[in-house]
Amino acid sequence: MIRIGTRGSKLALWQAEYTQSLLREIGVASELHIIRTTGDQVQHLGFEKMEGKGFFTREIEEALLRGDIDVAVHSMKDLPTEQPPGLVIGAVSYREDPADLLLIRKDQVADGQLLRLRPEAVVGTSSARRKAQMLDFRKDLILRDVRGNLPTRIEKLRQGEFDAILLAKAGISRLNLPLDDLFLLPFNPREFVPAPAQGVLAWQTLASDIATRKILQQIHHPQVSAATNIERKTLKLLGGGCHMPLGVYCARDAMGNFHVHAAMAESWDAPLRRVSLSSSTSFQLAEKVVAALQSV
């Protein structure tokens, strides 16, 4: 019996139940253990104001190290690039659409305006990365933090606290939320660059738990891992956490070439720097992306 550690939000439970379904397909039984994290408990602060890294993962990792669970399931974009001693990422999932999505109240849609937003529209997001890129498109926008799980944030939009909010399209797709009353504007991930590993799940386990690691390899997606390794290495080389104003997206074409798009700012309200690089190999590609960002 594999014990799966997860957060308790609807999206986290979808991820955990999806993991269960994959394990069931290969004949492995499992049970869920819900763990409350710092990120779940602290709802009044924006991400950039919270101390340290891993505030959506730390308590789950501690449960792994104690032996309370066998596998932790994370949104990979929330997972720090440095693994705690004794833990490894045993496998990664398929990649859902990595794009960010702008949700606008229909009575606030402004035809003819960039991003379909009226002048000085109020946009909700707690992500420094999203704030920096939104201001790069529209410096007049008023950006305000919005916290809570996906349904909570969408309800705050509906209630008029914001004219629009920014969310990851992956979470919307996985929960299949009804949004007919809202106007949806999906971004091209090459232009509005997502967080490293956005749309991917990571399964974490003890480095010493060889039996569980072998099970996880049966549900692993190596091609996805090849791309997210570049994205996360770029983040690691820049010394950032998931609250850093950095977007990195790596896609592979039919020939196996890597195409990396990155956007970074020193802070959410600082000028944005953008680079795009292509390579036939992943060797030193993250290093080249970092060097290009630092030279812009």
N, C-alpha and C positions, 0 to 999 in steps of 0.2 A: 504493500500500500504506500503510494507516494503522497506525502503531506505537502500541499501547495500553500504557500503564504501569499496573501494578497491584501491590498487595501480594500475598503468596503464600498467605494463609490460604484455607481452603476457601470461605468466604463471599466473600472478595475475588475469588477465581478464578471463582466463579459469576457475580459482577457483571461481570467482564471478558468471560467467555464469552457472557453475555447481550448485552453490548454488541456483541460480534462477530456474534451472530445478527441483531441489528437492522441492522447495517451490511451484512451479507450480503443481507438482504431488499431493500435498495436498491442492490445491485450493487457494494458497496465491499468490497474485500479488506482483511484486517487481520492483524496478528501481535501476540502478547503479549510484554511485557517485564516480568519480575518484579523488583520493587524492595523491599528490606528497609528498613523505617522505624524510627525511634527507638522508637515504641510497640510494635513487634514485638520489639525487642531487649531492652527494659527490662521484665521480667516480675515483678519483686519489689516494685514500688511501686504504690500506688493512684494513680488519675489525678490527684487533687488534690495529690499530693506531687511530681508531675513538673513540671519547669520549663517555662514558656512555653506557647504554643498551637501547635496543628498537629503534634503529635508522631506522628500517623498519616498525615500528608500532606507534610511538609516535603521529604523526600528525593525524592518523586515530582515535586513542583513544581520542584525543582532540576534534575531530569532533563529536564523540559519546557523550562526556560529555557536549558539547554545544547544543546537540539535533539536529544537522544537519543531522545525519543519525541514523538508528535504529539498524543496525547490521554491525559489521566489520568482514570481512573474512581475516584470516591470514594463512600463513604457520605456523603451530604451533611451529616449531623449531625456528622461529624468535621472538616468543612472550616471553617477560620476565616472569619469574616464579612468580614475585610479581605483582598482578593486581593493577592498580591505584584505589584509593578509589572511590567507586561508580560503578565500572565495574566488570563483571563476565564473565567467559567462559560459555556460555549457552549450548553448544553442541560441539562435535567433530565428524569428518567424519570417513569413512572407512579408512583403511591404505593401501596406495599404497606400492609397494615394497620399503622397507626402505634402500636398499643397495646403496653404492656409486659406481660410474662407472668411469673407466679410459678410456678416449678416446685418441687413439694414431694415429698419421698420419701414413698411411700404409708404406711410404718409410722410417719410423723410427722404425718399429717393429723389435726387435732383438730376433730371435728365440734362445732358450737355455738360455736366461737371465731371472732372476727373474723379474716378472711383465712385461716381454717382452719389457723391456726398455734397451737401450744401456747404457754403462758406462757414467756417468755424463750427462744424459739426462735432458733437461729443461722441468720441469713440472709446469703448471700453476694452482694455487689455492690461494685464499685469506683467506682460513679457517685455523686457527691455529691448529684445531683438525686434519684436513687432513694432514697438513704439518708434525705434530708430528708422525702420524702413517706411512706416507710414509717414513720418515727418519728411523723409526724403522725397516722397511723392507730393505731399501736401503740408506745407509748413504752417498753414492756418488752423489745422485741426486741433481740437482740445482733447487731450488724452487723459483718461481717468482709469484708475485701477478697478478691476472687477475680479472678485474671487468666488469660490464655490465650484461645485461640480458642473458638468455641462448643462444639465437641465436647469440648475439654479441660475447660471449666467444667462441662459436664454430667456428665462422668466423675468429677470431683471431688465432685459432689453424690452420685452413685451410691455412691462409696466411703465416704460418711459424713462427709466434712469439714464438711458443712453440713446443716441440716434442709431448707433451701430456698435457691434462688437466683433472681435476677431477670435476665431477658433481654428483648431486643426481639423481639416476635412476628414481625417481618418476616424476621429472619435464620433463625428456626426454619422459617418457611413456605418460604423460598427454598431451603433445604438439604434440606427434607423429611426431617428427622431422626426416627428411631423413638423415641417417648417413651411407649410403652404401659405401661412399668413405673413411670411417675411420674404424680402428680396435677397437672393443669394448671389454673391459675386466671388467666384473662385479665382485665385491668383495662379499665375504660371510660376512653378517653383524655381525656374531659372531667372525670374525677374524679382519676385518677392520670395527671398530664399528661406526655406524652412530651417528649423533647428536640426543639428546633427542627429541622424537616425530617426527623424520624425516619421511615424507610421509603422515602426518596427517594434515588436515585442522582444525582450531579452529574458532568457531563463537562466537564473543564477543558482549555483549550488556550491557545496564544499569542494575544494580542490582534491581532498582526500577521498571523496565519495565516488569511487570509480564506477560502481554499479549504476548509480543515477546518471552519471555523465554519459555512460554508454547508451542508456535509454534516451537521453536528450538528443544524442547524435542522430537518432532515427527520425527526429522531427526538425532537424536543422536545415537551414537554407544557406548554403555556402556562397551562392552568387550575391545574395543580399549582404552577407557578412563582408564580402570583398569591398562593397561600396561603403558600408557604414564604418568599416575600419578606417578608411581615408577620412571620412567626415569627423569621426571621433578623435583620430590622431591629430587632425588640425586643431580641434578644440583643446586637446591636451597640450600641444606645443605652445599654444597661446596662453595656457595657464588658467583657462576659464571653467566655470561651472555652467549649469543649465540656465543661470540668470544672466550670463554674459551677453551683450548685444552682438551676437555672432550667428549668422546663418551659413550653413554649408550643405550643399546638395551635390551628390555624385551619382551620375547615371551612366550606364554602359550601353553602347550601341550593339547592333547585330554582329559586328566584327570583334567585339570584346574590348573596344577602346573605352577609356575612362574620360568623362567630361565633368569637370568640377566647377561649380558656381559658388562663390562666397561673397558675403556682405558683412562688414564689421564696422562698429563705431566704438569710440573710447567710452562713451556713455550713451544713454538712450537719447539725449538731446544734443549729441555731438554730430558733426558731419559724417556721412556714411562713405565707406570705401568699398568698391566692388571690383572683383576680378573673376575671370573665367579662364580655365586652363584645360587642355586636352592632352592625353598621353596614351600610348599603346600599352603602358605598364604602370602598375601601382607603385613601383619602386621610387622612393623619395618624392612621391607626388604631394603628400601632405606638407612636406618641407618646402616644396616649391610654391604651394598655395600660400603658406605663411609668409615666405619671403616676398611674394608678389603683394600681399595685403600690406606689409610693412613698408613697401617702397612706393605705394600710391600716394 
